[in-house]
């Protein structure tokens, strides 16, 4: 099954949808315009049911096949939200909203799933039901979890769920996937070191929080180098270091650091949290100070299920001739929440030689649309064949 001819015919129209969404980016759960556009399109396509407001601003559309002999229901999910980045592409359809842009290609994901929904509504050449899921707040808001918490899986009896992300540096029309742990858990920490401030000319009268915190920053790197099993990945990055005084001649009373932890297993996640707390407490005590550690767990590890991954790779191979093994990704993806609820798989589709995601010069490549739409359609038609 190569790229479907229908998607070549629809590419111009789908591109227009994508560029309209790109021009009007919305962040986190504020996807009001995008959600309304999606609902309007689904209604025009003739979807059997359209529900808005799932997970605050999420949209769900239901498409029934020609037959429903086994009661099979598959969910297909695309994310809709943009990032708080000021666009620097110079495109004639660049973002019209300051400090907001589709720097991760969610405009492309939404447009491709709309394209697939249009085709599936036209043909209905499958035995079962498709639930198309348009999710807000993937970029840090946990919109996937909120849609699940709203009972989405149970309400529509979704049995399997599939997702997709464009991938810069991967050839257009190609696919890559891996079974098991795929995208990392994304945790954050906020640590305040308390000492005794004073005059920089009299350091012996102070408990120097700058030295204390600098030592802790270095010590935190030993989690990866000396505590973690080398084959079980962990990243600990301190990304902010702020003292309570900005004067040249003052040793500050306190210092606050912030950062992120990325892990690929529950065991490593637990280890990282424990060691961060132990290291900071120990370093602070060594210098006579104190450390207050707040550790926040974000998205869990995204784990592809074996059977669904093998199937998703086959559909991709039918389109492009092969499906490569994807690398482990230390970025996070809240499709993880959907995969905790139901078996499924998440795949990467090539975006060509573009700027990387989350970069102000990134842009989704519209040439990827036919391949992405064909994969969505292939998942449905091959998993729930009409004959």
ChimeraX attribute file (.defattr): number of C-alpha atoms within 10 A of each C-alpha:
attribute: neighborCount
match mode: 1-to-1
recipient: residues
	/A:1	13
	/A:2	16
	/A:3	20
	/A:4	16
	/A:5	11
	/A:6	14
	/A:7	23
	/A:8	17
	/A:9	11
	/A:10	17
	/A:11	21
	/A:12	13
	/A:13	13
	/A:14	26
	/A:15	20
	/A:16	13
	/A:17	21
	/A:18	23
	/A:19	19
	/A:20	18
	/A:21	27
	/A:22	26
	/A:23	19
	/A:24	20
	/A:25	28
	/A:26	26
	/A:27	21
	/A:28	20
	/A:29	22
	/A:30	17
	/A:31	22
	/A:32	16
	/A:33	14
	/A:34	25
	/A:35	24
	/A:36	15
	/A:37	15
	/A:38	26
	/A:39	22
	/A:40	12
	/A:41	17
	/A:42	25
	/A:43	15
	/A:44	11
	/A:45	18
	/A:46	16
	/A:47	22
	/A:48	13
	/A:49	13
	/A:50	18
	/A:51	12
	/A:52	16
	/A:53	13
	/A:54	22
	/A:55	22
	/A:56	18
	/A:57	24
	/A:58	28
	/A:59	24
	/A:60	25
	/A:61	23
	/A:62	22
	/A:63	24
	/A:64	20
	/A:65	21
	/A:66	14
	/A:67	17
	/A:68	15
	/A:69	9
	/A:70	10
	/A:71	12
	/A:72	16
	/A:73	24
	/A:74	22
	/A:75	25
	/A:76	25
	/A:77	24
	/A:78	25
	/A:79	28
	/A:80	33
	/A:81	32
	/A:82	29
	/A:83	25
	/A:84	19
	/A:85	16
	/A:86	18
	/A:87	23
	/A:88	14
	/A:89	15
	/A:90	9
	/A:91	11
	/A:92	8
	/A:93	13
	/A:94	19
	/A:95	24
	/A:96	14
	/A:97	15
	/A:98	11
	/A:99	14
	/A:100	22
	/A:101	34
	/A:102	32
	/A:103	26
	/A:104	25
	/A:105	28
	/A:106	29
	/A:107	29
	/A:108	30
	/A:109	25
	/A:110	25
	/A:111	29
	/A:112	30
	/A:113	29
	/A:114	24
	/A:115	30
	/A:116	28
	/A:117	28
	/A:118	22
	/A:119	19
	/A:120	22
	/A:121	21
	/A:122	13
	/A:123	11
	/A:124	20
	/A:125	21
	/A:126	22
	/A:127	24
	/A:128	24
	/A:129	26
	/A:130	27
	/A:131	25
	/A:132	25
	/A:133	26
	/A:134	29
	/A:135	31
	/A:136	33
	/A:137	27
	/A:138	25
	/A:139	21
	/A:140	14
	/A:141	17
	/A:142	22
	/A:143	27
	/A:144	29
	/A:145	23
	/A:146	20
	/A:147	25
	/A:148	18
	/A:149	13
	/A:150	15
	/A:151	14
	/A:152	20
	/A:153	20
	/A:154	11
	/A:155	9
	/A:156	16
	/A:157	16
	/A:158	20
	/A:159	16
	/A:160	19
	/A:161	25
	/A:162	26
	/A:163	22
	/A:164	24
	/A:165	21
	/A:166	24
	/A:167	25
	/A:168	23
	/A:169	13
	/A:170	17
	/A:171	14
	/A:172	22
	/A:173	20
	/A:174	23
	/A:175	32
	/A:176	21
	/A:177	24
	/A:178	23
	/A:179	19
	/A:180	16
	/A:181	18
	/A:182	25
	/A:183	26
	/A:184	27
	/A:185	27
	/A:186	24
	/A:187	21
	/A:188	18
	/A:189	20
	/A:190	16
	/A:191	20
	/A:192	21
	/A:193	25
	/A:194	23
	/A:195	23
	/A:196	16
	/A:197	20
	/A:198	18
	/A:199	14
	/A:200	16
	/A:201	10
	/A:202	11
	/A:203	14
	/A:204	10
	/A:205	12
	/A:206	17
	/A:207	22
	/A:208	25
	/A:209	29
	/A:210	23
	/A:211	13
	/A:212	25
	/A:213	26
	/A:214	14
	/A:215	16
	/A:216	20
	/A:217	19
	/A:218	10
	/A:219	14
	/A:220	20
	/A:221	16
	/A:222	14
	/A:223	20
	/A:224	17
	/A:225	11
	/A:226	9
	/A:227	13
	/A:228	16
	/A:229	12
	/A:230	10
	/A:231	6
	/A:232	12
	/A:233	17
	/A:234	24
	/A:235	17
	/A:236	21
	/A:237	16
	/A:238	18
	/A:239	9
	/A:240	10
	/A:241	16
	/A:242	14
	/A:243	18
	/A:244	15
	/A:245	14
	/A:246	10
	/A:247	10
	/A:248	8
	/A:249	12
	/A:250	16
	/A:251	26
	/A:252	24
	/A:253	20
	/A:254	24
	/A:255	23
	/A:256	20
	/A:257	20
	/A:258	18
	/A:259	16
	/A:260	18
	/A:261	24
	/A:262	27
	/A:263	28
	/A:264	25
	/A:265	19
	/A:266	12
	/A:267	11
	/A:268	21
	/A:269	22
	/A:270	11
	/A:271	16
	/A:272	24
	/A:273	20
	/A:274	12
	/A:275	15
	/A:276	23
	/A:277	18
	/A:278	15
	/A:279	19
	/A:280	25
	/A:281	18
	/A:282	16
	/A:283	21
	/A:284	23
	/A:285	13
	/A:286	11
	/A:287	16
	/A:288	16
	/A:289	20
	/A:290	20
	/A:291	25
	/A:292	15
	/A:293	20
	/A:294	14
	/A:295	19
	/A:296	13
	/A:297	14
	/A:298	18
	/A:299	24
	/A:300	24
	/A:301	29
	/A:302	26
	/A:303	24
	/A:304	25
	/A:305	19
	/A:306	15
	/A:307	12
	/A:308	20
	/A:309	21
	/A:310	16
	/A:311	16
	/A:312	27
	/A:313	25
	/A:314	18
	/A:315	27
	/A:316	32
	/A:317	19
	/A:318	16
	/A:319	23
	/A:320	17
	/A:321	14
	/A:322	15
	/A:323	22
	/A:324	14
	/A:325	13
	/A:326	14
	/A:327	11
	/A:328	15
	/A:329	15
	/A:330	19
	/A:331	14
	/A:332	23
	/A:333	24
	/A:334	25
	/A:335	30
	/A:336	25
	/A:337	22
	/A:338	24
	/A:339	22
	/A:340	17
	/A:341	16
	/A:342	16
	/A:343	19
	/A:344	26
	/A:345	31
	/A:346	28
	/A:347	25
	/A:348	23
	/A:349	25
	/A:350	23
	/A:351	27
	/A:352	19
	/A:353	13
	/A:354	16
	/A:355	17
	/A:356	17
	/A:357	17
	/A:358	17
	/A:359	18
	/A:360	21
	/A:361	17
	/A:362	20
	/A:363	27
	/A:364	27
	/A:365	19
	/A:366	19
	/A:367	16
	/A:368	21
	/A:369	31
	/A:370	25
	/A:371	25
	/A:372	33
	/A:373	27
	/A:374	28
	/A:375	32
	/A:376	24
	/A:377	24
	/A:378	24
	/A:379	21
	/A:380	27
	/A:381	20
	/A:382	16
	/A:383	19
	/A:384	23
	/A:385	15
	/A:386	17
	/A:387	8
